[in-house]
Amino acid sequence: KLPCFIDNQTTELVAGLKASMNENIELFSDKLGRNTFFEKQQLLSRLPPYLTIQFMRFFWKKENVGTGAKGGKAKILKSVLFSKIIDVYDLCNNETKELLNLGRDIETRMLKEDKNFRVDNVQQGPNMIPTGRYQLIALLTHQGRSSESGHYIGWVHKKDDTWIKYDDDKISYVNTADILELKGGGDWPMAYISIYKRLEVPFNQ
């Protein structure tokens, strides 16, 4: 699972992932002889078949003595764009990037051979290699301003442009455009957990 950090600067999913993999930590510096802040950067060393991403919309709001506002859990309603297909290449270490470069070269060659080629339509085989791209296959949304309550809805990709909406015992169908509108920004359902499937190409030695 990867967290998507959200603050005033976050506008889209991959940027939130990058922010969550970088943090400032306070440690003692032998060179300076005192505590100082270091930047810690994390990179992906492997890409799982399925990638679960949590939008970090809930946080602890501190008490404000000046305004009299009490502390407690709060929700970030800010709109955060996400795509049907995301690219995590820039989140990987150099060794993993070398593997992805090979997969991308194969993808480019297949595209030249067939102008209608789409990596999200590739049939799985025995020898597959990742491209660094992932396709959205499921989403869990939360509606409400409280972290202690609210309404959850499940959305699952069926085929092509068709998605299934699971709202308690009510089942209906929506399209991809409807899914991408679940980005937040108000009191309607917004993405809280998303599941992406790894996109691969056949590797023939």
C-alpha positions, -999 to 999 in steps of 0.1 A, spaced: 0 0 0 12 35 -8 -2 66 8 -11 97 -12 -1 127 9 -25 157 5 -18 193 14 -25 227 -2 0 220 -30 -13 185 -39 -33 186 -72 -30 150 -85 -23 115 -74 12 108 -85 24 141 -70 9 131 -37 27 97 -39 60 115 -45 54 137 -15 46 108 7 79 91 -2 99 121 10 100 133 46 121 155 69 134 137 99 154 152 129 187 134 137 219 142 154 246 154 130 282 145 140 295 171 116 274 199 130 275 186 166 237 192 170 203 179 159 193 189 124 168 180 98 176 155 70 156 147 40 147 110 37 137 98 3 122 63 -4 121 46 -38 103 15 -51 125 -15 -56 98 -38 -70 64 -33 -85 36 -56 -71 9 -70 -94 -17 -49 -77 -10 -15 -61 -33 -2 -34 -32 36 -28 -48 53 2 -57 90 -2 -46 105 32 -78 125 37 -81 121 75 -58 140 99 -56 152 135 -66 188 137 -49 206 167 -68 226 192 -69 264 185 -69 283 218 -74 316 200 -106 306 182 -118 281 207 -119 253 181 -115 219 197 -89 194 184 -100 162 167 -100 141 136 -108 161 104 -112 153 67 -95 170 38 -121 176 11 -96 190 -15 -99 178 -50 -71 154 -61 -71 143 -97 -63 107 -106 -62 89 -139 -73 56 -154 -36 48 -160 -8 61 -138 30 59 -143 52 52 -113 85 52 -132 98 83 -114 91 66 -80 114 37 -87 151 31 -80 177 29 -108 178 -9 -108 140 -11 -112 141 16 -139 164 -5 -160 138 -33 -160 111 -8 -169 132 7 -197 133 -28 -213 95 -31 -209 89 3 -224 112 -4 -254 91 -35 -261 59 -15 -257 72 11 -282 81 -16 -307 47 -32 -304 30 2 -309 51 8 -341 40 -27 -354 3 -20 -345 -10 15 -343 -41 2 -324 -19 -15 -297 -29 -7 -261 -9 -19 -232 -40 -22 -211 -54 -48 -236 -23 -71 -235 -32 -108 -228 -12 -122 -199 14 -149 -207 42 -169 -191 69 -143 -197 58 -108 -189 77 -76 -181 64 -45 -164 62 -11 -180 58 10 -149 22 18 -157 -8 7 -137 -45 6 -147 -73 16 -122 -96 -14 -116 -114 -6 -83 -121 23 -60 -136 29 -26 -151 63 -19 -161 80 13 -189 106 16 -191 128 47 -170 152 67 -164 129 98 -137 102 101 -160 84 125 -189 81 102 -200 85 66 -210 64 36 -187 41 17 -193 30 -19 -174 5 -40 -167 9 -77 -153 -19 -98 -141 -19 -134 -161 -45 -155 -149 -40 -191 -139 -13 -215 -157 19 -204 -181 1 -180 -179 2 -142 -201 -13 -115 -212 8 -86 -219 -11 -53 -239 12 -30 -251 -10 -2 -276 -34 -18 -280 -11 -49 -260 -21 -80 -258 2 -110 -235 9 -140 -214 40 -147 -187 49 -171 -150 59 -167 -158 97 -169 -181 92 -138 -152 75 -119 -127 102 -126 -152 128 -111 -148 111 -77 -117 133 -71 -132 152 -41 -138 189 -36 -172 188 -19 -196 167 1 -202 140 -25 -184 106 -27 -146 110 -31 -118 86 -37 -103 71 -4 -87 39 -16 -78 30 -51 -66 -3 -66 -44 -4 -97 -33 -34 -118 2 -36 -132 4 -33 -170 29 -56 -187 42 -67 -221 54 -101 -233 92 -106 -230 106 -129 -257 143 -136 -253 
